Amino acid sequence: MLWVVGVIAGALILLGLLLEAVRWLVIIGAVALVVVVVLGVVKAWQLMHHSAGRR
């Protein structure tokens, strides 16, 4: 009976760590997405600005 409780506790701890890892992955992915979007907008703005300046 005691080992069953131990196994369940271990499984819950592993599940908690897994969910925590997934949450951090989602946060990291969201931050990376924002960075990519900002860089894309800046590059596009620079290209538009340079092409307008040359005319």
Rosetta blueprint (number, residue, H / E / L):
1 M L
2 L H
3 W H
4 V H
5 V H
6 G H
7 V H
8 I H
9 A H
10 G H
11 A H
12 L H
13 I H
14 L H
15 L H
16 G H
17 L H
18 L H
19 L H
20 E H
21 A H
22 V H
23 R H
24 W H
25 L H
26 V H
27 I H
28 I H
29 G H
30 A H
31 V H
32 A H
33 L H
34 V H
35 V H
36 V H
37 V H
38 V H
39 L H
40 G H
41 V H
42 V H
43 K H
44 A H
45 W H
46 Q H
47 L H
48 M H
49 H H
50 H H
51 S H
52 A H
53 G H
54 R H
55 R L
